[in-house]
Amino acid sequence: MASTQASLNDPKFTIPIHDVEQPATPVLQEKDFNYSKRSQWLRAAVLGANDGLVSTASLMMGVGAVKQDIKAMILTGFAGLVAGACSMAIGEFVSVYSQLDIEVAQMKRDKKRIGNGEAQEEEKEEKKESLPNPVQAAAASALAFSLGAMVPLLAASFIREYKVRIGVVVAAVTVALVVFGWLGAVLGRAPAARSAVRVLVGGWLAMAITFGLTKLIGSSGL
């Protein structure tokens, strides 16, 4: 019995702690997701829709100040929608493509400086996935602008009476401005009420200035 205890206490028979099989504990790994990137895209889409709303509505109000014909008002709004969407798409494509060129050049410089390796290759693949897409950005900007511009166009399309048509356009644009202002504030984590008021007042000013100046120039006989 004593010899057995001595053999167990002998360092040669000591069982290492790290060799003892421990019960496996499940490790939960959560996949990281870049919510800030999604927020930026959504916020840019809201701002693009707001641009389409304000610019198209202001154009329609400007023409409506000197011409009461519904056809002239609708054609002006449609022309503003097409021109604005094309302008937004081209501008966004050029801007994002320039950003893409800069980031690709930086990746090449980093590759030459650091060299090749498994960790570097994984980091390179992650950077490639996060690179901006110029075509996607252009399409998103054009679509957002068009959606915003459709609000005043649809509001004015089915109303023949001039004064009622102007009032309906202003009311529809007002509601859309409040919604876009609130969405932009939520995505940007800013005070919603203050942001909605800013967007609303800005849209009203744009329509009022366009209407007033066009009315003034049209009445002067130029």
PyRosetta script that sets phi, psi and omega in degrees:
from pyrosetta import init, pose_from_sequence

init()
pose = pose_from_sequence("MASTQASLNDPKFTIPIHDVEQPATPVLQEKDFNYSKRSQWLRAAVLGANDGLVSTASLMMGVGAVKQDIKAMILTGFAGLVAGACSMAIGEFVSVYSQLDIEVAQMKRDKKRIGNGEAQEEEKEEKKESLPNPVQAAAASALAFSLGAMVPLLAASFIREYKVRIGVVVAAVTVALVVFGWLGAVLGRAPAARSAVRVLVGGWLAMAITFGLTKLIGSSGL")
pose.set_psi(1, -43.1)
pose.set_omega(1, 179.8)
pose.set_phi(2, -66.7)
pose.set_psi(2, -39.9)
pose.set_omega(2, 179.6)
pose.set_phi(3, -65.0)
pose.set_psi(3, -34.0)
pose.set_omega(3, 178.6)
pose.set_phi(4, -65.6)
pose.set_psi(4, -44.3)
pose.set_omega(4, 178.3)
pose.set_phi(5, -63.4)
pose.set_psi(5, -39.6)
pose.set_omega(5, 179.8)
pose.set_phi(6, -63.9)
pose.set_psi(6, -39.3)
pose.set_omega(6, 179.3)
pose.set_phi(7, -67.2)
pose.set_psi(7, -34.0)
pose.set_omega(7, 178.4)
pose.set_phi(8, -70.9)
pose.set_psi(8, -33.7)
pose.set_omega(8, 179.4)
pose.set_phi(9, -80.6)
pose.set_psi(9, -10.3)
pose.set_omega(9, 179.9)
pose.set_phi(10, -65.2)
pose.set_psi(10, 135.1)
pose.set_omega(10, 179.7)
pose.set_phi(11, -59.0)
pose.set_psi(11, -23.7)
pose.set_omega(11, -179.4)
pose.set_phi(12, -67.5)
pose.set_psi(12, -25.5)
pose.set_omega(12, -178.0)
pose.set_phi(13, -101.7)
pose.set_psi(13, 10.0)
pose.set_omega(13, 179.3)
pose.set_phi(14, -72.5)
pose.set_psi(14, 130.5)
pose.set_omega(14, -179.8)
pose.set_phi(15, -88.4)
pose.set_psi(15, 118.9)
pose.set_omega(15, 179.1)
pose.set_phi(16, -60.5)
pose.set_psi(16, 142.2)
pose.set_omega(16, -178.1)
pose.set_phi(17, -65.0)
pose.set_psi(17, -37.2)
pose.set_omega(17, -176.0)
pose.set_phi(18, -73.7)
pose.set_psi(18, -12.8)
pose.set_omega(18, 177.3)
pose.set_phi(19, -85.5)
pose.set_psi(19, -12.5)
pose.set_omega(19, -179.7)
pose.set_phi(20, -74.3)
pose.set_psi(20, 127.9)
pose.set_omega(20, -178.1)
pose.set_phi(21, -70.7)
pose.set_psi(21, 118.4)
pose.set_omega(21, 179.6)
pose.set_phi(22, -91.6)
pose.set_psi(22, 149.3)
pose.set_omega(22, 177.6)
pose.set_phi(23, -63.4)
pose.set_psi(23, 132.7)
pose.set_omega(23, -177.5)
pose.set_phi(24, -69.8)
pose.set_psi(24, 129.8)
pose.set_omega(24, 177.4)
pose.set_phi(25, -108.8)
pose.set_psi(25, 125.2)
pose.set_omega(25, -178.4)
pose.set_phi(26, -65.2)
pose.set_psi(26, 132.1)
pose.set_omega(26, 179.3)
pose.set_phi(27, -105.3)
pose.set_psi(27, 119.8)
pose.set_omega(27, -179.4)
pose.set_phi(28, -88.5)
pose.set_psi(28, 120.7)
pose.set_omega(28, 178.8)
pose.set_phi(29, -111.3)
pose.set_psi(29, 120.4)
pose.set_omega(29, 179.8)
pose.set_phi(30, -97.7)
pose.set_psi(30, 132.4)
pose.set_omega(30, 178.7)
pose.set_phi(31, -76.5)
pose.set_psi(31, 124.3)
pose.set_omega(31, -179.0)
pose.set_phi(32, -69.0)
pose.set_psi(32, 141.7)
pose.set_omega(32, 178.6)
pose.set_phi(33, -133.6)
pose.set_psi(33, 133.1)
pose.set_omega(33, -176.6)
pose.set_phi(34, -85.5)
pose.set_psi(34, 88.9)
pose.set_omega(34, -179.7)
pose.set_phi(35, -71.0)
pose.set_psi(35, -26.7)
pose.set_omega(35, -179.7)
pose.set_phi(36, -64.5)
pose.set_psi(36, -35.2)
pose.set_omega(36, 178.7)
pose.set_phi(37, -65.8)
pose.set_psi(37, -43.4)
pose.set_omega(37, 177.5)
pose.set_phi(38, -62.9)
pose.set_psi(38, -40.1)
pose.set_omega(38, 179.9)
pose.set_phi(39, -62.3)
pose.set_psi(39, -40.3)
pose.set_omega(39, 179.0)
pose.set_phi(40, -64.0)
pose.set_psi(40, -41.9)
pose.set_omega(40, 179.1)
pose.set_phi(41, -64.3)
pose.set_psi(41, -44.1)
pose.set_omega(41, 179.9)
pose.set_phi(42, -64.8)
pose.set_psi(42, -40.8)
pose.set_omega(42, -180.0)
pose.set_phi(43, -65.4)
pose.set_psi(43, -40.1)
pose.set_omega(43, 177.3)
pose.set_phi(44, -64.2)
pose.set_psi(44, -36.9)
pose.set_omega(44, 178.0)
pose.set_phi(45, -65.8)
pose.set_psi(45, -41.0)
pose.set_omega(45, 178.5)
pose.set_phi(46, -64.3)
pose.set_psi(46, -42.8)
pose.set_omega(46, 179.0)
pose.set_phi(47, -65.3)
pose.set_psi(47, -37.9)
pose.set_omega(47, 176.8)
pose.set_phi(48, -64.7)
pose.set_psi(48, -41.3)
pose.set_omega(48, 176.9)
pose.set_phi(49, -64.6)
pose.set_psi(49, -37.7)
pose.set_omega(49, 178.2)
pose.set_phi(50, -65.5)
pose.set_psi(50, -39.0)
pose.set_omega(50, 176.2)
pose.set_phi(51, -61.5)
pose.set_psi(51, -44.9)
pose.set_omega(51, 179.2)
pose.set_phi(52, -63.1)
pose.set_psi(52, -38.9)
pose.set_omega(52, 179.3)
pose.set_phi(53, -63.6)
pose.set_psi(53, -52.5)
pose.set_omega(53, -173.9)
pose.set_phi(54, -68.9)
pose.set_psi(54, -46.2)
pose.set_omega(54, -176.3)
pose.set_phi(55, -66.5)
pose.set_psi(55, -43.3)
pose.set_omega(55, -179.5)
pose.set_phi(56, -68.9)
pose.set_psi(56, -42.2)
pose.set_omega(56, 178.2)
pose.set_phi(57, -63.4)
pose.set_psi(57, -39.6)
pose.set_omega(57, 178.9)
pose.set_phi(58, -65.3)
pose.set_psi(58, -40.7)
pose.set_omega(58, 176.4)
pose.set_phi(59, -61.7)
pose.set_psi(59, -44.7)
pose.set_omega(59, -179.8)
pose.set_phi(60, -65.7)
pose.set_psi(60, -37.3)
pose.set_omega(60, 177.3)
pose.set_phi(61, -68.4)
pose.set_psi(61, -37.2)
pose.set_omega(61, 178.1)
pose.set_phi(62, -63.1)
pose.set_psi(62, -46.1)
pose.set_omega(62, 177.8)
pose.set_phi(63, -68.4)
pose.set_psi(63, -37.3)
pose.set_omega(63, 178.4)
pose.set_phi(64, -65.0)
pose.set_psi(64, -18.9)
pose.set_omega(64, 178.5)
pose.set_phi(65, -71.5)
pose.set_psi(65, -26.4)
pose.set_omega(65, -176.9)
pose.set_phi(66, -116.4)
pose.set_psi(66, -16.0)
pose.set_omega(66, 179.7)
pose.set_phi(67, -134.4)
pose.set_psi(67, 126.3)
pose.set_omega(67, -179.6)
pose.set_phi(68, -91.2)
pose.set_psi(68, -1.2)
pose.set_omega(68, -179.0)
pose.set_phi(69, -70.1)
pose.set_psi(69, 130.0)
pose.set_omega(69, -179.3)
pose.set_phi(70, -67.5)
pose.set_psi(70, -32.6)
pose.set_omega(70, -179.0)
pose.set_phi(71, -64.3)
pose.set_psi(71, -44.3)
pose.set_omega(71, 179.3)
pose.set_phi(72, -62.7)
pose.set_psi(72, -38.9)
pose.set_omega(72, -179.5)
pose.set_phi(73, -67.1)
pose.set_psi(73, -43.3)
pose.set_omega(73, -178.4)
pose.set_phi(74, -69.1)
pose.set_psi(74, -42.8)
pose.set_omega(74, 179.4)
pose.set_phi(75, -63.0)
pose.set_psi(75, -37.4)
pose.set_omega(75, 177.3)
pose.set_phi(76, -64.7)
pose.set_psi(76, -44.1)
pose.set_omega(76, 178.1)
pose.set_phi(77, -63.7)
pose.set_psi(77, -40.5)
pose.set_omega(77, 179.1)
pose.set_phi(78, -66.2)
pose.set_psi(78, -41.6)
pose.set_omega(78, 176.9)
pose.set_phi(79, -62.3)
pose.set_psi(79, -39.4)
pose.set_omega(79, 176.9)
pose.set_phi(80, -64.8)
pose.set_psi(80, -37.2)
pose.set_omega(80, 178.4)
pose.set_phi(81, -63.3)
pose.set_psi(81, -49.7)
pose.set_omega(81, -177.1)
pose.set_phi(82, -65.3)
pose.set_psi(82, -47.4)
pose.set_omega(82, -178.7)
pose.set_phi(83, -64.1)
pose.set_psi(83, -42.9)
pose.set_omega(83, -179.8)
pose.set_phi(84, -66.6)
pose.set_psi(84, -42.0)
pose.set_omega(84, 179.4)
pose.set_phi(85, -63.8)
pose.set_psi(85, -42.6)
pose.set_omega(85, 177.9)
pose.set_phi(86, -64.2)
pose.set_psi(86, -42.4)
pose.set_omega(86, 179.6)
pose.set_phi(87, -63.3)
pose.set_psi(87, -44.2)
pose.set_omega(87, 178.9)
pose.set_phi(88, -63.3)
pose.set_psi(88, -42.5)
pose.set_omega(88, -178.6)
pose.set_phi(89, -64.9)
pose.set_psi(89, -45.9)
pose.set_omega(89, -179.0)
pose.set_phi(90, -65.9)
pose.set_psi(90, -44.7)
pose.set_omega(90, 179.5)
pose.set_phi(91, -61.8)
pose.set_psi(91, -42.9)
pose.set_omega(91, -180.0)
pose.set_phi(92, -68.4)
pose.set_psi(92, -38.2)
pose.set_omega(92, 179.2)
pose.set_phi(93, -62.2)
pose.set_psi(93, -47.7)
pose.set_omega(93, -179.7)
pose.set_phi(94, -63.8)
pose.set_psi(94, -43.6)
pose.set_omega(94, -178.1)
pose.set_phi(95, -64.3)
pose.set_psi(95, -48.3)
pose.set_omega(95, -178.0)
pose.set_phi(96, -70.1)
pose.set_psi(96, -33.6)
pose.set_omega(96, 177.9)
pose.set_phi(97, -66.1)
pose.set_psi(97, -37.2)
pose.set_omega(97, 175.8)
pose.set_phi(98, -63.4)
pose.set_psi(98, -42.6)
pose.set_omega(98, 176.7)
pose.set_phi(99, -62.6)
pose.set_psi(99, -39.9)
pose.set_omega(99, 178.6)
pose.set_phi(100, -62.6)
pose.set_psi(100, -43.7)
pose.set_omega(100, 179.0)
pose.set_phi(101, -60.9)
pose.set_psi(101, -40.7)
pose.set_omega(101, -179.9)
pose.set_phi(102, -64.8)
pose.set_psi(102, -44.2)
pose.set_omega(102, -177.9)
pose.set_phi(103, -69.6)
pose.set_psi(103, -37.4)
pose.set_omega(103, 177.4)
pose.set_phi(104, -65.7)
pose.set_psi(104, -42.2)
pose.set_omega(104, 177.3)
pose.set_phi(105, -62.1)
pose.set_psi(105, -39.4)
pose.set_omega(105, 178.3)
pose.set_phi(106, -65.8)
pose.set_psi(106, -38.7)
pose.set_omega(106, 177.7)
pose.set_phi(107, -63.2)
pose.set_psi(107, -38.9)
pose.set_omega(107, 178.1)
pose.set_phi(108, -66.3)
pose.set_psi(108, -40.1)
pose.set_omega(108, 177.8)
pose.set_phi(109, -65.2)
pose.set_psi(109, -40.6)
pose.set_omega(109, 178.2)
pose.set_phi(110, -64.4)
pose.set_psi(110, -37.1)
pose.set_omega(110, 179.9)
pose.set_phi(111, -65.2)
pose.set_psi(111, -41.5)
pose.set_omega(111, 178.9)
pose.set_phi(112, -68.0)
pose.set_psi(112, -35.6)
pose.set_omega(112, -176.6)
pose.set_phi(113, -76.9)
pose.set_psi(113, -41.3)
pose.set_omega(113, -175.5)
pose.set_phi(114, -87.8)
pose.set_psi(114, -37.2)
pose.set_omega(114, -176.6)
pose.set_phi(115, 95.2)
pose.set_psi(115, -175.1)
pose.set_omega(115, -177.5)
pose.set_phi(116, -94.3)
pose.set_psi(116, 155.0)
pose.set_omega(116, 179.8)
pose.set_phi(117, 173.8)
pose.set_psi(117, 161.9)
pose.set_omega(117, -177.7)
pose.set_phi(118, -64.3)
pose.set_psi(118, -42.8)
pose.set_omega(118, 179.7)
pose.set_phi(119, -66.1)
pose.set_psi(119, -39.9)
pose.set_omega(119, 179.1)
pose.set_phi(120, -65.8)
pose.set_psi(120, -36.5)
pose.set_omega(120, 179.2)
pose.set_phi(121, -66.3)
pose.set_psi(121, -40.2)
pose.set_omega(121, 177.8)
pose.set_phi(122, -64.9)
pose.set_psi(122, -41.3)
pose.set_omega(122, 178.1)
pose.set_phi(123, -65.7)
pose.set_psi(123, -35.8)
pose.set_omega(123, 178.1)
pose.set_phi(124, -64.3)
pose.set_psi(124, -42.0)
pose.set_omega(124, 178.9)
pose.set_phi(125, -64.0)
pose.set_psi(125, -39.3)
pose.set_omega(125, 178.2)
pose.set_phi(126, -64.1)
pose.set_psi(126, -39.8)
pose.set_omega(126, 178.9)
pose.set_phi(127, -67.0)
pose.set_psi(127, -36.7)
pose.set_omega(127, 178.5)
pose.set_phi(128, -63.4)
pose.set_psi(128, -39.3)
pose.set_omega(128, 179.8)
pose.set_phi(129, -67.1)
pose.set_psi(129, -28.0)
pose.set_omega(129, -178.1)
pose.set_phi(130, -90.9)
pose.set_psi(130, 1.4)
pose.set_omega(130, 180.0)
pose.set_phi(131, -67.3)
pose.set_psi(131, 143.8)
pose.set_omega(131, -180.0)
pose.set_phi(132, -70.3)
pose.set_psi(132, 152.0)
pose.set_omega(132, 179.9)
pose.set_phi(133, -110.6)
pose.set_psi(133, 108.5)
pose.set_omega(133, -176.6)
pose.set_phi(134, -61.5)
pose.set_psi(134, -39.9)
pose.set_omega(134, -178.6)
pose.set_phi(135, -66.6)
pose.set_psi(135, -42.9)
pose.set_omega(135, 179.1)
pose.set_phi(136, -64.0)
pose.set_psi(136, -41.4)
pose.set_omega(136, 179.2)
pose.set_phi(137, -64.8)
pose.set_psi(137, -41.6)
pose.set_omega(137, 179.3)
pose.set_phi(138, -64.2)
pose.set_psi(138, -44.5)
pose.set_omega(138, 180.0)
pose.set_phi(139, -64.7)
pose.set_psi(139, -40.8)
pose.set_omega(139, 179.7)
pose.set_phi(140, -64.5)
pose.set_psi(140, -40.7)
pose.set_omega(140, 179.7)
pose.set_phi(141, -66.1)
pose.set_psi(141, -44.3)
pose.set_omega(141, 179.3)
pose.set_phi(142, -63.6)
pose.set_psi(142, -41.8)
pose.set_omega(142, -179.9)
pose.set_phi(143, -66.3)
pose.set_psi(143, -43.3)
pose.set_omega(143, -179.9)
pose.set_phi(144, -63.2)
pose.set_psi(144, -44.2)
pose.set_omega(144, 178.2)
pose.set_phi(145, -61.0)
pose.set_psi(145, -43.6)
pose.set_omega(145, -178.5)
pose.set_phi(146, -64.0)
pose.set_psi(146, -40.3)
pose.set_omega(146, 178.9)
pose.set_phi(147, -63.2)
pose.set_psi(147, -41.6)
pose.set_omega(147, 177.3)
pose.set_phi(148, -65.6)
pose.set_psi(148, -39.6)
pose.set_omega(148, -178.6)
pose.set_phi(149, -69.9)
pose.set_psi(149, -22.4)
pose.set_omega(149, -179.2)
pose.set_phi(150, -69.9)
pose.set_psi(150, -22.2)
pose.set_omega(150, -177.1)
pose.set_phi(151, -61.5)
pose.set_psi(151, -56.7)
pose.set_omega(151, 179.3)
pose.set_phi(152, -67.6)
pose.set_psi(152, -30.3)
pose.set_omega(152, 179.0)
pose.set_phi(153, -64.6)
pose.set_psi(153, -47.5)
pose.set_omega(153, 179.2)
pose.set_phi(154, -66.7)
pose.set_psi(154, -34.7)
pose.set_omega(154, -179.5)
pose.set_phi(155, -65.8)
pose.set_psi(155, -32.2)
pose.set_omega(155, -175.6)
pose.set_phi(156, -97.3)
pose.set_psi(156, -7.0)
pose.set_omega(156, -169.2)
pose.set_phi(157, -70.6)
pose.set_psi(157, -29.4)
pose.set_omega(157, -170.5)
pose.set_phi(158, -116.1)
pose.set_psi(158, 18.7)
pose.set_omega(158, -177.7)
pose.set_phi(159, -121.3)
pose.set_psi(159, 117.4)
pose.set_omega(159, -177.0)
pose.set_phi(160, -84.6)
pose.set_psi(160, -37.4)
pose.set_omega(160, -178.1)
pose.set_phi(161, -65.0)
pose.set_psi(161, 127.0)
pose.set_omega(161, -172.4)
pose.set_phi(162, -62.1)
pose.set_psi(162, -53.3)
pose.set_omega(162, -175.4)
pose.set_phi(163, -66.5)
pose.set_psi(163, -39.0)
pose.set_omega(163, 177.5)
pose.set_phi(164, -65.0)
pose.set_psi(164, -39.9)
pose.set_omega(164, -179.7)
pose.set_phi(165, -62.7)
pose.set_psi(165, -43.7)
pose.set_omega(165, 178.3)
pose.set_phi(166, -62.3)
pose.set_psi(166, -43.1)
pose.set_omega(166, -179.9)
pose.set_phi(167, -65.2)
pose.set_psi(167, -39.5)
pose.set_omega(167, 179.2)
pose.set_phi(168, -67.4)
pose.set_psi(168, -39.9)
pose.set_omega(168, 177.9)
pose.set_phi(169, -61.9)
pose.set_psi(169, -45.9)
pose.set_omega(169, 179.7)
pose.set_phi(170, -62.5)
pose.set_psi(170, -41.7)
pose.set_omega(170, -179.5)
pose.set_phi(171, -65.9)
pose.set_psi(171, -44.0)
pose.set_omega(171, -179.2)
pose.set_phi(172, -65.4)
pose.set_psi(172, -41.5)
pose.set_omega(172, 179.4)
pose.set_phi(173, -66.7)
pose.set_psi(173, -36.7)
pose.set_omega(173, 178.8)
pose.set_phi(174, -61.6)
pose.set_psi(174, -46.3)
pose.set_omega(174, 179.0)
pose.set_phi(175, -62.4)
pose.set_psi(175, -44.2)
pose.set_omega(175, -178.9)
pose.set_phi(176, -65.9)
pose.set_psi(176, -37.3)
pose.set_omega(176, 178.2)
pose.set_phi(177, -62.8)
pose.set_psi(177, -42.4)
pose.set_omega(177, 178.6)
pose.set_phi(178, -63.4)
pose.set_psi(178, -42.9)
pose.set_omega(178, -179.3)
pose.set_phi(179, -64.6)
pose.set_psi(179, -46.3)
pose.set_omega(179, -179.6)
pose.set_phi(180, -65.4)
pose.set_psi(180, -39.2)
pose.set_omega(180, 177.6)
pose.set_phi(181, -63.6)
pose.set_psi(181, -40.5)
pose.set_omega(181, 178.6)
pose.set_phi(182, -67.2)
pose.set_psi(182, -42.5)
pose.set_omega(182, 179.2)
pose.set_phi(183, -63.8)
pose.set_psi(183, -43.7)
pose.set_omega(183, 178.5)
pose.set_phi(184, -61.4)
pose.set_psi(184, -36.9)
pose.set_omega(184, 179.1)
pose.set_phi(185, -69.8)
pose.set_psi(185, -41.2)
pose.set_omega(185, -179.7)
pose.set_phi(186, -64.0)
pose.set_psi(186, -44.3)
pose.set_omega(186, -179.7)
pose.set_phi(187, -69.9)
pose.set_psi(187, -31.8)
pose.set_omega(187, 178.3)
pose.set_phi(188, -92.2)
pose.set_psi(188, 2.9)
pose.set_omega(188, 179.7)
pose.set_phi(189, 55.2)
pose.set_psi(189, 48.4)
pose.set_omega(189, 177.5)
pose.set_phi(190, -116.2)
pose.set_psi(190, 165.1)
pose.set_omega(190, 177.3)
pose.set_phi(191, -58.7)
pose.set_psi(191, 122.2)
pose.set_omega(191, -172.5)
pose.set_phi(192, -67.8)
pose.set_psi(192, -45.1)
pose.set_omega(192, -176.2)
pose.set_phi(193, -64.3)
pose.set_psi(193, -45.6)
pose.set_omega(193, -179.1)
pose.set_phi(194, -63.7)
pose.set_psi(194, -41.7)
pose.set_omega(194, 179.4)
pose.set_phi(195, -65.7)
pose.set_psi(195, -41.9)
pose.set_omega(195, 179.6)
pose.set_phi(196, -63.4)
pose.set_psi(196, -39.2)
pose.set_omega(196, 179.1)
pose.set_phi(197, -66.3)
pose.set_psi(197, -41.3)
pose.set_omega(197, 179.0)
pose.set_phi(198, -61.2)
pose.set_psi(198, -47.3)
pose.set_omega(198, -179.8)
pose.set_phi(199, -64.2)
pose.set_psi(199, -40.1)
pose.set_omega(199, -179.4)
pose.set_phi(200, -64.9)
pose.set_psi(200, -47.9)
pose.set_omega(200, -179.8)
pose.set_phi(201, -64.1)
pose.set_psi(201, -40.3)
pose.set_omega(201, 178.0)
pose.set_phi(202, -62.0)
pose.set_psi(202, -43.0)
pose.set_omega(202, 178.2)
pose.set_phi(203, -65.3)
pose.set_psi(203, -42.0)
pose.set_omega(203, 177.3)
pose.set_phi(204, -61.1)
pose.set_psi(204, -42.9)
pose.set_omega(204, 179.6)
pose.set_phi(205, -62.8)
pose.set_psi(205, -42.7)
pose.set_omega(205, 179.6)
pose.set_phi(206, -61.2)
pose.set_psi(206, -45.2)
pose.set_omega(206, 179.6)
pose.set_phi(207, -67.8)
pose.set_psi(207, -41.0)
pose.set_omega(207, -178.5)
pose.set_phi(208, -66.3)
pose.set_psi(208, -43.5)
pose.set_omega(208, -179.9)
pose.set_phi(209, -65.3)
pose.set_psi(209, -44.2)
pose.set_omega(209, 179.2)
pose.set_phi(210, -63.2)
pose.set_psi(210, -44.5)
pose.set_omega(210, 179.0)
pose.set_phi(211, -62.3)
pose.set_psi(211, -46.8)
pose.set_omega(211, -176.4)
pose.set_phi(212, -66.4)
pose.set_psi(212, -46.0)
pose.set_omega(212, -178.1)
pose.set_phi(213, -67.7)
pose.set_psi(213, -40.2)
pose.set_omega(213, 178.0)
pose.set_phi(214, -65.6)
pose.set_psi(214, -39.5)
pose.set_omega(214, 176.1)
pose.set_phi(215, -61.5)
pose.set_psi(215, -42.0)
pose.set_omega(215, -179.9)
pose.set_phi(216, -65.0)
pose.set_psi(216, -46.0)
pose.set_omega(216, -179.7)
pose.set_phi(217, -68.3)
pose.set_psi(217, -39.2)
pose.set_omega(217, -179.8)
pose.set_phi(218, -66.7)
pose.set_psi(218, -35.0)
pose.set_omega(218, -179.7)
pose.set_phi(219, -78.1)
pose.set_psi(219, -17.2)
pose.set_omega(219, -179.1)
pose.set_phi(220, -82.5)
pose.set_psi(220, -9.8)
pose.set_omega(220, 176.3)
pose.set_phi(221, 84.1)
pose.set_psi(221, 16.5)
pose.set_omega(221, 179.3)
pose.set_phi(222, -75.4)
pose.dump_pdb("model.pdb")
